[in-house]
């Protein structure tokens, strides 16, 4: 079985805040302190950085040197399109052309940073691009603006991948790019080789999707799975919990399909340990994935494929049960 590269978003090693405790539940930490905590995680070789937060063009060389000195690669640059009030009524789909221009510029800056630090991929999330009330959005026009903005960014730097992250809702009640289906429609309409999908497992679960089915569908329609954000939740909210802590068997199926479809990108943990220790959460999450890959190897990829062909869930689950609970 192929080797797997594990990464984590940097916020896992800082103070994670929610809408009740804005300063977070753990002490504030500097970028250097977060990197030092990340170093405590065995098998972690990459970190995801938010452009404008952890990494800035004017200090990119110094920021990158800290990452390199800590022994990490930059796995992804995330353009900051959600934490400022000006984004509240949309980014690429804002009715204000000045805001649309600023959002596109933000992604281009992230692309420049990604090229500079050698990771060569960015992941925009259009969290504020959507609507809350009926008769609020011009759905067709706003969709067109998102398409046009992505084309402009894709053509700006064809050497940098754009991995679009979808989500059903939050912070808007309805997001324009809200499912694996709409994400696939979007990237097919954009029709650029450097535009694909960042599959956030928590967002798929929140949308009552099958994680494994999503992987297969993305492979079927263009092999456009560029990146993964790994976590878990109870499907009612984007809880960003430790991977496999709730949907264990579904996660096992996900990993089988990632292996079957030849995914060779980063396995990146996007977890928000509000009260838990981030080092422990990321460490244990990676151990769960490693253990599940060993389980798949023990059963055998070919054997699992044959079981799927039978279409007999009792037989299949019996084999899995005996492998897990001998």
Backbone bond lengths (Angstrom), bond angles and torsions (degrees), N, CA, C in turn:
res aa  C-N    CA-C-N  psi(-1)  N-CA   C-N-CA  omega(-1)  CA-C   N-CA-C  phi
1 X - - - 1.465 - - 1.524 109.24 -
2 X 1.325 116.21 141.83 1.462 121.46 -176.03 1.532 111.17 -62.16
3 X 1.323 116.19 156.52 1.465 120.59 173.90 1.518 109.16 -75.41
4 X 1.325 115.95 153.38 1.459 120.64 -176.78 1.523 109.75 -122.61
5 X 1.326 115.28 137.38 1.464 122.01 -178.55 1.532 108.81 -97.85
6 X 1.317 116.46 124.91 1.465 120.73 -178.47 1.526 111.27 -107.68
7 X 1.329 113.85 136.27 1.456 122.09 -178.59 1.531 108.51 -135.42
8 X 1.330 116.21 171.40 1.463 120.55 175.96 1.518 109.51 -150.12
9 X 1.326 115.28 147.95 1.461 118.92 170.31 1.526 108.11 -68.67
10 X 1.320 116.93 144.35 1.463 120.68 -175.39 1.519 113.03 -68.00
11 X 1.337 116.45 -25.35 1.466 118.39 -177.28 1.517 112.03 -61.29
12 X 1.330 118.05 -21.91 1.468 121.02 179.58 1.523 111.70 -62.55
13 X 1.324 116.63 -21.28 1.458 120.66 -176.09 1.529 112.67 -105.17
14 X 1.333 115.99 8.42 1.461 120.71 177.28 1.510 111.07 -113.04
15 X 1.327 116.07 -154.01 1.463 121.99 178.62 1.528 108.30 -98.13
16 X 1.327 116.91 113.78 1.463 121.51 -178.53 1.523 109.88 -90.67
17 X 1.318 116.01 120.74 1.459 120.92 -177.86 1.516 110.47 -103.27
18 X 1.314 116.32 155.61 1.451 121.18 170.20 1.526 108.12 -125.04
19 X 1.327 118.02 -172.45 1.460 119.55 -174.98 1.518 112.70 -75.90
20 X 1.330 116.85 -6.35 1.460 119.91 177.90 1.524 112.46 -98.28
21 X 1.328 116.45 -38.52 1.464 121.57 179.51 1.526 107.20 -121.63
22 X 1.325 115.87 89.10 1.462 121.35 -170.73 1.522 113.01 -66.44
23 X 1.336 117.67 -27.51 1.463 119.58 -178.87 1.525 111.70 -85.42
24 X 1.332 117.41 -3.77 1.455 120.54 -179.74 1.510 112.53 89.57
25 X 1.312 115.67 167.68 1.460 121.45 -174.82 1.522 112.83 -97.61
26 X 1.316 116.95 -8.15 1.459 121.64 179.78 1.526 108.82 -126.78
27 X 1.324 118.27 165.92 1.468 120.38 -176.41 1.531 112.66 -61.03
28 X 1.325 116.36 145.23 1.458 121.18 173.25 1.526 109.17 -63.53
29 X 1.319 116.62 143.02 1.455 120.64 -178.85 1.520 110.05 -131.97
30 X 1.303 116.03 146.57 1.458 121.52 175.92 1.524 109.01 -75.67
31 X 1.334 115.43 168.47 1.457 120.78 177.90 1.525 110.16 -59.15
32 X 1.323 117.10 -42.02 1.466 121.09 179.39 1.527 110.59 -63.59
33 X 1.320 116.72 -39.43 1.469 120.19 179.13 1.533 111.29 -67.82
34 X 1.331 116.39 -37.75 1.468 119.15 177.48 1.530 110.50 -65.25
35 X 1.327 117.09 -41.33 1.460 120.25 177.97 1.524 110.89 -62.86
36 X 1.310 116.18 -38.85 1.462 119.72 179.17 1.528 110.93 -63.65
37 X 1.324 116.29 -38.35 1.467 119.67 176.78 1.531 110.70 -68.63
38 X 1.318 116.70 -38.81 1.463 119.74 178.61 1.527 111.05 -61.64
39 X 1.316 117.23 -32.56 1.464 121.44 179.74 1.521 112.06 -64.38
40 X 1.316 116.87 -18.83 1.463 120.55 -179.49 1.527 112.85 -78.58
41 X 1.344 116.95 -6.03 1.464 121.08 -177.67 1.530 109.77 -93.72
42 X 1.332 118.48 113.57 1.462 119.77 176.16 1.531 110.33 -63.32
43 X 1.312 116.62 145.47 1.470 124.03 175.51 1.521 113.52 73.27
44 X 1.331 118.89 1.70 1.462 120.61 176.12 1.520 108.58 -87.39
45 X 1.338 116.51 118.90 1.462 119.77 -176.95 1.525 113.09 -119.84
46 X 1.353 117.15 -7.73 1.454 120.20 -179.68 1.511 112.48 -134.29
47 X 1.334 116.21 156.48 1.461 121.98 175.26 1.520 108.95 -135.27
48 X 1.322 115.04 144.13 1.471 121.35 175.52 1.518 108.71 -98.87
49 X 1.329 115.86 135.10 1.448 121.54 -176.84 1.521 110.51 -120.67
50 X 1.320 116.08 143.25 1.459 121.76 175.86 1.526 107.94 -90.15
51 X 1.331 115.80 119.45 1.459 120.33 178.58 1.521 111.04 -63.19
52 X 1.328 116.22 127.23 1.459 120.75 -176.47 1.509 112.58 97.64
53 X 1.332 116.70 -20.26 1.462 120.95 175.26 1.530 109.73 -102.77
54 X 1.347 114.60 -72.58 1.461 119.74 -176.78 1.519 111.94 -84.42
55 X 1.319 116.32 -20.14 1.459 120.20 -173.63 1.517 109.05 -141.08
56 X 1.343 116.08 125.52 1.459 121.64 -179.26 1.527 108.56 -127.26
57 X 1.326 116.29 143.79 1.455 120.04 -175.71 1.527 111.40 -58.04
58 X 1.326 116.54 -40.07 1.467 119.10 -176.09 1.529 113.03 -70.76
59 X 1.328 117.28 -20.32 1.473 120.39 178.72 1.528 111.15 -123.68
60 X 1.334 117.26 20.51 1.466 121.29 -172.84 1.529 112.12 -58.69
61 X 1.322 116.91 -39.54 1.463 119.32 -177.86 1.523 111.06 -63.00
62 X 1.348 116.59 -44.42 1.462 120.25 179.41 1.525 111.72 -68.76
63 X 1.355 115.17 -40.92 1.463 118.95 179.97 1.528 110.48 -63.60
64 X 1.332 115.99 -44.62 1.459 120.22 179.91 1.524 110.60 -64.09
65 X 1.323 116.80 -37.57 1.461 119.50 -179.57 1.520 110.86 -61.65
66 X 1.331 116.30 -36.93 1.466 119.65 176.09 1.529 111.03 -61.80
67 X 1.330 115.37 -41.85 1.470 120.19 179.55 1.527 110.15 -64.22
68 X 1.336 116.36 -46.68 1.465 121.49 -179.50 1.527 110.55 -63.35
69 X 1.327 116.57 -43.70 1.465 120.71 -179.94 1.526 111.38 -62.25
70 X 1.333 115.72 -29.83 1.465 120.17 178.30 1.523 111.80 -80.36
71 X 1.339 116.83 -7.07 1.452 121.02 176.46 1.510 115.34 90.47
72 X 1.341 117.72 21.14 1.466 121.23 -175.93 1.529 112.22 -114.43
73 X 1.324 114.75 157.21 1.451 122.77 164.26 1.531 107.78 -98.69
74 X 1.333 116.53 155.31 1.462 120.56 170.90 1.523 106.59 -86.50
75 X 1.328 116.48 118.03 1.465 120.31 -176.68 1.524 112.40 -88.98
76 X 1.320 117.64 -25.66 1.465 121.34 -175.91 1.527 109.86 -164.03
77 X 1.341 115.74 143.85 1.462 121.97 168.73 1.525 107.20 -108.63
78 X 1.315 116.54 127.07 1.458 121.77 -179.74 1.528 108.72 -105.30
79 X 1.336 118.39 115.18 1.476 119.42 177.50 1.527 110.18 -65.27
80 X 1.307 116.84 136.83 1.468 121.52 -179.27 1.528 108.85 -80.68
81 X 1.344 116.21 104.51 1.464 122.03 -178.02 1.529 111.76 -130.20
82 X 1.325 117.54 27.58 1.469 117.44 -173.97 1.524 115.42 -143.33
83 X 1.329 119.78 -20.00 1.466 119.81 -167.42 1.529 114.11 -99.31
84 X 1.331 118.33 4.59 1.460 120.95 178.62 1.525 110.06 -114.34
85 X 1.311 115.51 145.58 1.457 120.35 -177.26 1.511 114.08 -57.39
86 X 1.321 116.63 -30.86 1.471 119.20 -176.68 1.526 112.21 -65.16
87 X 1.353 116.96 -20.86 1.456 119.88 179.23 1.529 111.99 -84.35
88 X 1.327 117.91 -5.51 1.458 121.56 -169.15 1.516 115.61 -60.73
89 X 1.329 118.78 -24.32 1.459 122.42 -179.95 1.534 111.89 -109.77
90 X 1.341 114.43 20.76 1.451 119.21 177.09 1.518 112.75 120.16
91 X 1.309 115.30 154.09 1.470 121.68 176.67 1.532 108.61 -112.41
92 X 1.295 117.93 -86.47 1.468 120.55 177.37 1.529 111.63 -66.39
93 X 1.346 117.04 -23.12 1.472 120.07 -178.47 1.521 112.68 -108.73
94 X 1.328 117.64 15.26 1.465 120.47 178.64 1.524 110.86 -61.74
95 X 1.328 115.52 143.91 1.468 119.70 176.22 1.525 111.49 -70.24
96 X 1.324 116.63 -16.69 1.462 122.04 179.56 1.525 109.18 -90.59
97 X 1.313 118.97 113.87 1.475 120.46 -177.68 1.525 112.73 -61.39
98 X 1.340 117.37 -27.20 1.467 120.15 178.43 1.525 110.43 -67.61
99 X 1.327 116.95 -40.12 1.463 120.62 178.25 1.529 110.06 -67.35
100 X 1.334 116.78 -42.02 1.469 119.44 176.96 1.525 110.23 -57.94
101 X 1.304 116.60 -43.85 1.465 120.93 179.61 1.526 110.91 -62.64
102 X 1.347 116.56 -41.74 1.466 120.22 179.06 1.528 111.34 -64.93
103 X 1.329 116.67 -39.00 1.464 120.30 179.85 1.523 111.02 -66.06
104 X 1.314 116.83 -44.19 1.459 120.74 177.59 1.524 110.11 -62.13
105 X 1.320 116.18 -41.02 1.461 120.93 178.02 1.527 111.10 -62.20
106 X 1.335 116.16 -37.61 1.463 120.76 179.27 1.530 110.81 -63.21
107 X 1.323 116.66 -40.86 1.461 120.03 178.48 1.528 110.35 -68.53
108 X 1.325 117.05 -40.26 1.467 120.08 178.73 1.530 111.05 -62.57
109 X 1.333 116.35 -40.68 1.473 119.42 177.37 1.521 110.28 -61.91
110 X 1.341 116.52 -41.40 1.461 120.35 178.30 1.528 110.48 -63.74
111 X 1.334 116.66 -36.80 1.463 120.40 178.08 1.523 110.89 -65.33
112 X 1.320 116.14 -40.69 1.468 119.81 176.63 1.529 110.77 -62.03
113 X 1.340 115.74 -42.46 1.462 120.22 177.83 1.529 110.84 -63.13
114 X 1.338 115.73 -43.59 1.462 119.82 -178.96 1.523 110.94 -60.72
115 X 1.329 116.85 -41.94 1.464 120.46 177.69 1.521 110.65 -65.31
116 X 1.324 115.75 -38.44 1.464 121.29 -177.10 1.525 111.85 -66.20
117 X 1.346 116.25 -39.37 1.469 119.46 -176.25 1.520 112.43 -93.28
118 X 1.345 117.19 -2.64 1.448 119.85 172.34 1.512 116.94 87.95
119 X 1.345 118.58 6.32 1.467 118.28 178.35 1.525 111.05 -88.54
120 X 1.330 116.50 -28.22 1.472 122.91 171.74 1.518 114.60 57.54
121 X 1.346 117.52 32.90 1.453 118.99 170.62 1.527 110.26 -154.59
122 X 1.341 114.34 144.06 1.457 121.50 177.87 1.527 108.04 -128.23
123 X 1.330 115.76 157.99 1.464 119.18 -178.01 1.529 110.59 -133.85
124 X 1.334 117.44 92.40 1.468 119.58 175.85 1.524 110.82 -75.83
125 X 1.315 115.13 137.72 1.458 122.11 174.96 1.533 106.81 -119.25
126 X 1.347 115.68 120.26 1.461 120.85 -175.94 1.533 110.16 -91.60
127 X 1.332 115.58 59.85 1.459 121.02 -175.71 1.511 114.55 -64.44
128 X 1.323 117.42 -33.58 1.468 121.13 -179.09 1.526 112.36 -93.11
129 X 1.319 116.41 -0.61 1.465 119.98 -179.58 1.526 108.85 -91.24
130 X 1.326 114.98 99.28 1.451 120.94 -176.62 1.515 109.69 175.56
131 X 1.338 115.95 -149.73 1.466 119.11 -177.70 1.517 109.79 -154.68
132 X 1.325 115.01 159.09 1.462 122.16 -179.26 1.531 112.32 -114.32
133 X 1.327 116.24 -30.82 1.463 121.12 -174.62 1.528 110.83 -126.26
134 X 1.312 115.71 159.05 1.463 120.29 174.04 1.532 109.05 -66.81
135 X 1.309 116.36 152.48 1.469 123.69 -179.94 1.527 112.76 59.15
136 X 1.335 116.08 27.19 1.468 119.87 -179.74 1.520 112.10 -100.14
137 X 1.344 116.75 -32.30 1.459 120.79 -173.38 1.522 111.71 -117.76
138 X 1.323 114.48 144.98 1.456 120.81 166.44 1.528 105.26 -90.80
139 X 1.332 116.32 91.82 1.455 121.70 -169.78 1.523 112.90 -56.15
140 X 1.319 116.53 -43.11 1.465 120.27 -176.69 1.524 110.81 -69.01
141 X 1.321 115.98 -47.29 1.469 119.83 -178.12 1.529 110.70 -63.85
142 X 1.333 117.19 -42.58 1.464 120.03 -177.39 1.534 111.31 -69.16
143 X 1.331 116.93 -35.77 1.463 120.05 174.17 1.532 109.76 -62.20
144 X 1.324 116.04 -43.44 1.466 120.02 179.29 1.520 111.10 -60.52
145 X 1.314 117.60 -39.45 1.468 120.56 179.23 1.528 111.39 -63.85
146 X 1.340 116.88 -39.23 1.465 119.75 177.77 1.525 110.04 -64.31
147 X 1.322 116.67 -44.65 1.470 121.13 178.66 1.532 110.22 -60.24
148 X 1.329 116.33 -49.12 1.461 120.74 -178.59 1.529 111.29 -61.43
149 X 1.333 116.81 -41.11 1.464 120.36 179.83 1.519 112.16 -65.05
150 X 1.326 116.51 -41.20 1.461 119.76 179.29 1.524 111.35 -67.14
151 X 1.329 116.99 -39.28 1.465 119.90 176.85 1.523 110.46 -61.31
152 X 1.328 115.98 -43.52 1.471 119.38 179.27 1.525 110.92 -60.96
153 X 1.326 117.19 -43.25 1.469 120.80 179.88 1.525 110.92 -68.03
154 X 1.330 116.91 -43.28 1.464 120.54 -178.99 1.520 111.16 -61.61
155 X 1.320 117.03 -40.84 1.460 121.23 -179.27 1.528 112.03 -75.73
156 X 1.316 116.30 -22.02 1.462 120.66 179.55 1.526 110.82 -64.26
157 X 1.357 116.26 -43.46 1.460 120.38 179.56 1.523 109.19 -140.92
158 X 1.322 118.19 85.87 1.466 119.82 179.08 1.526 113.49 -62.83
159 X 1.351 116.32 -14.93 1.470 120.15 -179.53 1.519 112.65 -82.18
160 X 1.333 117.47 -4.79 1.467 121.55 -179.57 1.525 109.30 -117.40
161 X 1.331 116.38 130.38 1.460 121.11 178.43 1.526 111.31 -79.31
162 X 1.314 115.14 145.44 1.463 122.26 174.60 1.523 107.46 -115.43
163 X 1.340 116.57 111.95 1.461 122.03 -178.82 1.527 108.45 -104.09
164 X 1.333 116.30 100.78 1.471 121.47 -176.51 1.524 109.67 -73.30
165 X 1.320 115.39 131.22 1.467 121.67 178.82 1.530 108.94 -105.01
166 X 1.324 116.92 123.90 1.465 120.69 -179.96 1.523 111.12 -101.85
167 X 1.332 115.28 162.28 1.467 121.04 179.27 1.523 108.65 -161.49
168 X 1.334 118.71 138.54 1.471 119.56 -176.92 1.522 114.17 -62.84
169 X 1.318 117.17 -41.57 1.464 121.13 -175.45 1.527 109.32 -163.77
170 X 1.281 115.41 171.86 1.471 126.29 -179.12 1.522 110.79 78.01
171 X 1.319 117.87 118.15 1.472 126.55 7.53 1.528 115.46 -78.11
172 X 1.346 119.85 -19.28 1.459 120.82 175.60 1.525 109.52 -81.16
173 X 1.316 116.49 154.82 1.463 120.64 178.44 1.527 110.91 -65.39
174 X 1.337 116.49 -35.72 1.462 123.00 176.77 1.528 107.96 -133.28
175 X 1.318 116.68 127.56 1.465 120.64 176.39 1.521 109.82 -96.21
176 X 1.326 116.14 144.86 1.458 119.46 177.08 1.536 111.31 -64.92
177 X 1.334 116.53 -44.70 1.468 121.33 178.75 1.524 106.07 -99.80
178 X 1.341 115.40 87.28 1.468 120.07 -163.08 1.518 115.39 -115.09
179 X 1.333 119.22 -0.33 1.457 120.20 -177.01 1.517 109.65 -157.78
180 X 1.324 115.56 170.27 1.464 118.99 177.21 1.522 109.92 -62.55
181 X 1.331 117.19 -34.32 1.458 120.24 179.91 1.516 112.96 -65.88
182 X 1.339 117.03 -47.93 1.463 119.03 179.84 1.521 110.97 -68.20
183 X 1.340 116.82 -33.58 1.465 119.31 177.19 1.529 110.55 -63.88
184 X 1.336 116.91 -42.00 1.456 120.43 178.01 1.527 111.54 -65.62
185 X 1.345 116.72 -40.82 1.460 119.75 176.29 1.523 110.74 -60.89
186 X 1.333 115.56 -41.49 1.461 120.45 -178.93 1.520 111.59 -62.34
187 X 1.332 117.21 -50.55 1.464 118.34 -175.76 1.527 111.54 -71.25
188 X 1.343 116.80 -27.63 1.462 118.24 175.06 1.525 110.60 -68.86
189 X 1.339 117.07 -36.79 1.459 119.58 178.37 1.524 111.49 -71.51
190 X 1.322 116.21 -38.17 1.469 119.87 175.87 1.530 109.80 -63.22
191 X 1.322 115.99 -42.17 1.471 122.33 170.84 1.533 112.63 56.33
192 X 1.329 114.83 53.34 1.455 120.73 174.19 1.525 108.39 -126.84
193 X 1.330 118.31 137.67 1.468 120.15 -175.66 1.519 113.87 -63.42
194 X 1.330 117.89 -21.92 1.458 120.57 -178.45 1.526 113.31 -96.39
195 X 1.331 117.91 15.42 1.467 121.33 177.33 1.524 109.20 -116.65
196 X 1.330 116.16 123.37 1.458 121.97 -179.35 1.515 110.76 -145.92
197 X 1.335 116.07 -150.94 1.465 121.48 -172.12 1.520 111.03 -123.67
198 X 1.325 115.61 139.23 1.462 123.58 164.87 1.523 105.88 -102.09
199 X 1.328 116.63 107.23 1.460 121.20 -178.20 1.523 109.79 -82.89
200 X 1.332 115.72 106.08 1.460 121.32 174.30 1.522 107.32 -88.64
201 X 1.323 116.11 114.48 1.462 121.84 -175.64 1.523 111.42 -59.34
202 X 1.320 116.85 -40.83 1.460 120.22 179.84 1.514 112.36 -63.47
203 X 1.327 117.37 -36.95 1.454 121.04 178.90 1.527 110.55 -69.48
204 X 1.341 116.37 -38.65 1.464 119.98 176.57 1.527 110.50 -62.90
205 X 1.320 116.59 -44.15 1.462 120.46 178.93 1.525 111.00 -63.99
206 X 1.330 116.12 -41.71 1.463 120.44 178.86 1.521 110.91 -59.83
207 X 1.325 116.66 -32.01 1.456 121.58 178.89 1.518 112.99 -88.91
208 X 1.349 117.63 11.45 1.465 123.62 179.67 1.527 111.74 57.07
209 X 1.337 114.97 37.08 1.451 120.70 175.80 1.529 110.00 -93.68
210 X 1.320 116.07 162.52 1.459 122.26 170.70 1.523 107.71 -90.76
211 X 1.324 117.42 122.88 1.463 121.10 -177.51 1.525 111.29 -60.58
212 X 1.321 116.22 -45.86 1.464 120.74 -178.74 1.526 111.27 -65.41
213 X 1.326 116.10 -41.50 1.467 120.39 178.45 1.523 110.43 -60.73
214 X 1.339 116.54 -40.28 1.462 120.42 178.33 1.522 111.16 -58.90
215 X 1.339 115.97 -45.34 1.471 120.26 179.54 1.526 110.17 -59.83
216 X 1.339 116.30 -45.67 1.464 120.15 -179.58 1.531 111.36 -64.19
217 X 1.342 116.24 -40.24 1.462 120.36 -178.66 1.526 110.79 -66.75
218 X 1.329 116.64 -43.25 1.468 120.50 178.79 1.530 110.23 -62.62
219 X 1.338 116.16 -38.00 1.475 119.78 176.43 1.527 110.82 -66.26
220 X 1.330 115.97 -41.18 1.467 121.36 -177.33 1.521 111.93 -63.92
221 X 1.338 116.93 -38.01 1.463 120.72 -175.97 1.527 111.27 -105.31
222 X 1.322 115.29 59.06 1.459 119.56 169.78 1.505 117.18 109.60
223 X 1.332 118.53 0.85 1.466 120.42 179.45 1.531 110.66 52.56
224 X 1.330 115.60 55.21 1.459 121.51 -171.48 1.532 114.24 -107.85
225 X 1.331 117.52 23.37 1.456 119.34 176.68 1.525 108.91 -83.85
226 X 1.326 115.66 102.78 1.467 121.28 -177.21 1.528 113.35 -91.54
227 X 1.352 117.43 -27.74 1.465 119.20 -171.63 1.526 109.39 -159.63
228 X 1.333 115.64 161.34 1.465 122.47 178.36 1.518 110.66 -128.53
229 X 1.339 116.32 138.42 1.456 122.87 166.45 1.523 107.09 -114.01
230 X 1.320 116.89 117.96 1.451 121.97 -170.21 1.521 111.91 -109.27
231 X 1.316 115.76 130.80 1.461 122.47 177.98 1.524 107.72 -168.60
232 X 1.321 117.71 -159.69 1.463 121.36 178.11 1.525 108.20 -155.91
233 X 1.330 116.26 163.80 1.464 121.31 176.53 1.521 109.41 -164.46
234 X 1.322 115.66 179.25 1.464 121.19 -179.84 1.531 112.45 -95.11
235 X 1.324 117.45 15.47 1.468 126.79 177.55 1.527 114.37 76.30
236 X 1.310 119.09 -18.76 1.466 119.59 -179.66 1.519 112.14 -84.09
237 X 1.326 117.25 -18.78 1.464 121.52 -176.84 1.519 109.07 -154.58
238 X 1.320 116.45 160.75 1.462 122.19 178.61 1.528 108.52 -84.56
239 X 1.337 116.24 78.04 1.464 121.31 -170.76 1.523 113.87 -75.78
240 X 1.343 118.00 -20.01 1.474 122.56 -179.66 1.520 111.83 53.54
241 X 1.329 115.41 48.41 1.461 121.54 179.16 1.525 111.36 -84.62
242 X 1.319 115.76 173.75 1.456 121.96 178.85 1.525 110.22 -59.09
243 X 1.335 118.51 134.46 1.467 121.42 -178.60 1.520 112.93 -55.37
244 X 1.332 115.39 142.35 1.468 124.27 175.32 1.521 113.75 67.31
245 X 1.319 117.30 9.01 1.468 119.82 -178.14 1.517 112.54 -77.91
246 X 1.334 117.78 -18.31 1.470 121.91 179.26 1.531 109.75 -121.01
247 X 1.321 116.73 -56.80 1.470 121.45 -175.51 1.527 109.95 -99.13
248 X 1.324 115.24 71.45 1.462 120.47 -171.70 1.524 112.26 -69.34
249 X 1.336 118.15 -52.84 1.461 120.20 -177.84 1.525 111.43 -67.70
250 X 1.333 116.86 -35.07 1.461 119.32 176.99 1.528 110.71 -65.65
251 X 1.340 116.11 -34.36 1.464 119.76 176.48 1.522 110.17 -66.83
252 X 1.328 117.00 -38.14 1.460 120.74 177.08 1.534 110.49 -60.57
253 X 1.330 116.66 -43.40 1.462 120.61 177.88 1.528 110.37 -64.47
254 X 1.325 116.60 -39.87 1.468 120.77 177.05 1.522 110.84 -56.53
255 X 1.325 117.04 -48.20 1.461 120.40 -176.89 1.523 111.17 -66.25
256 X 1.328 117.07 -35.86 1.467 119.82 175.54 1.524 110.43 -59.27
257 X 1.340 116.80 -46.20 1.469 119.88 -176.99 1.529 112.00 -72.29
258 X 1.313 117.47 -30.61 1.465 119.05 174.18 1.525 109.74 -64.18
259 X 1.337 115.96 -40.83 1.465 120.16 178.28 1.534 110.32 -68.80
260 X 1.303 116.58 -42.87 1.473 120.83 -177.21 1.524 112.06 -65.09
261 X 1.336 116.83 -35.35 1.469 120.11 -177.97 1.526 112.64 -89.72
262 X 1.338 117.01 1.01 1.459 120.53 173.76 1.508 115.40 78.50
263 X 1.336 117.82 24.85 1.470 119.10 178.27 1.526 109.49 -63.01
264 X 1.327 116.51 127.41 1.468 120.42 -177.90 1.520 112.67 -127.25
265 X 1.345 116.56 20.53 1.466 120.21 178.42 1.520 111.76 -88.57
266 X 1.320 114.90 -163.60 1.459 121.56 -178.56 1.528 111.14 -76.23
267 X 1.319 115.45 143.03 1.463 123.26 166.50 1.528 105.35 -99.38
268 X 1.323 115.37 97.04 1.462 120.29 -168.87 1.523 110.96 -109.15
269 X 1.312 117.03 122.33 1.454 122.04 -179.19 1.523 110.17 -81.26
270 X 1.324 115.19 120.83 1.463 122.03 176.06 1.530 106.74 -111.45
271 X 1.315 114.80 80.11 1.466 120.95 -176.15 1.525 110.02 -116.90
272 X 1.336 115.32 148.57 1.460 121.74 176.77 1.522 108.25 -121.70
273 X 1.334 117.10 87.77 1.460 120.11 179.70 1.533 110.53 -79.24
274 X 1.331 115.62 84.92 1.465 120.51 -175.20 1.524 111.37 -58.98
275 X 1.319 117.11 -49.76 1.458 121.61 -176.00 1.524 112.70 -109.69
276 X 1.335 115.87 -22.24 1.459 120.40 -177.70 1.529 110.74 -82.21
277 X 1.316 115.84 167.04 1.455 121.29 175.89 1.526 108.97 -78.95
278 X 1.324 116.97 121.48 1.456 121.46 -175.56 1.518 113.47 -61.42
279 X 1.315 117.20 -37.21 1.462 120.69 178.92 1.524 109.82 -61.75
280 X 1.323 116.62 -43.87 1.463 120.94 -179.28 1.528 111.00 -67.45
281 X 1.335 116.82 -40.18 1.469 120.27 -178.61 1.526 110.65 -64.87
282 X 1.328 117.84 -46.98 1.464 120.73 -179.20 1.532 110.31 -66.67
283 X 1.325 116.83 -41.79 1.464 120.78 178.49 1.522 111.18 -59.60
284 X 1.335 116.67 -49.78 1.457 120.51 -178.15 1.527 111.46 -66.94
285 X 1.338 117.05 -36.63 1.457 120.16 177.18 1.515 111.81 -60.36
286 X 1.329 116.67 -44.81 1.464 120.36 178.22 1.523 110.71 -64.18
287 X 1.333 117.04 -39.57 1.468 120.33 178.90 1.530 111.30 -62.23
288 X 1.335 116.69 -37.11 1.461 120.00 177.16 1.529 110.30 -62.64
289 X 1.321 117.16 -44.33 1.458 120.05 179.77 1.520 111.28 -65.30
290 X 1.313 117.29 -44.23 1.459 120.09 178.49 1.522 110.78 -60.75
291 X 1.330 116.43 -42.60 1.460 120.43 179.43 1.519 111.95 -64.33
292 X 1.335 116.31 -39.15 1.457 119.63 179.60 1.522 111.91 -69.51
293 X 1.308 117.39 -36.49 1.466 119.58 175.50 1.540 110.20 -64.73
294 X 1.331 116.91 -38.14 1.468 119.37 176.32 1.522 110.28 -64.08
295 X 1.345 116.60 -38.29 1.455 120.67 178.55 1.529 111.09 -63.27
296 X 1.332 116.50 -44.66 1.468 120.65 177.77 1.528 110.20 -60.54
297 X 1.318 115.98 -41.91 1.460 120.16 179.89 1.528 110.76 -65.57
298 X 1.330 115.95 -37.40 1.459 120.22 -179.39 1.534 111.36 -66.30
299 X 1.331 116.51 -42.11 1.464 120.25 177.18 1.523 110.06 -71.47
300 X 1.331 115.34 -42.65 1.462 121.18 179.11 1.513 111.97 106.27
301 X 1.322 116.11 128.70 1.459 120.50 178.63 1.525 111.25 -59.53
302 X 1.320 116.60 -43.35 1.467 120.00 -179.35 1.519 110.79 -64.21
303 X 1.327 116.28 -40.80 1.464 119.98 -179.17 1.532 110.83 -64.55
304 X 1.329 116.66 -41.53 1.468 119.65 178.34 1.517 109.87 -64.04
305 X 1.336 116.73 -40.20 1.459 120.39 177.58 1.518 112.13 -60.42
306 X 1.328 117.04 -41.75 1.458 121.17 177.92 1.530 111.50 -64.82
307 X 1.336 115.57 -38.79 1.469 119.55 178.93 1.529 110.50 -64.92
308 X 1.327 116.74 -39.70 1.465 120.44 177.95 1.525 109.92 -62.60
309 X 1.327 116.72 -38.58 1.466 120.70 -179.29 1.531 111.99 -63.29
310 X 1.328 117.13 -30.05 1.470 119.20 179.08 1.518 111.80 -70.68
311 X 1.330 116.87 -27.39 1.454 120.21 -177.81 1.513 113.00 68.77
312 X 1.335 117.71 17.03 1.463 122.56 -177.79 1.527 109.61 -102.47
313 X 1.347 118.75 98.72 1.460 119.97 -175.43 1.526 113.40 -66.42
314 X 1.326 118.10 -29.08 1.460 119.84 -179.70 1.524 110.24 -67.23
315 X 1.321 115.32 -45.62 1.464 119.45 178.52 1.524 111.07 -62.72
316 X 1.332 115.41 -44.10 1.468 119.82 -179.13 1.522 111.23 -62.76
317 X 1.323 116.77 -48.59 1.464 120.20 -178.97 1.523 111.90 -67.12
318 X 1.329 117.16 -28.02 1.455 120.12 175.80 1.521 110.82 -64.77
319 X 1.334 115.88 -42.95 1.467 120.31 178.10 1.529 110.15 -63.30
320 X 1.321 116.44 -43.04 1.464 120.46 -179.81 1.525 110.40 -66.21
321 X 1.329 116.53 -42.33 1.475 120.16 179.51 1.518 110.63 -59.82
322 X 1.328 117.68 -45.25 1.451 120.66 -178.30 1.524 112.03 -66.21
323 X 1.349 115.26 -29.97 1.466 118.59 177.39 1.525 111.56 -74.25
324 X 1.336 116.10 -33.17 1.462 120.23 -179.02 1.524 111.25 -86.22
325 X 1.345 115.99 -41.44 1.471 122.12 -174.44 1.524 109.71 -121.75
326 X 1.309 118.02 70.36 1.470 120.47 -176.28 1.528 111.21 -66.49
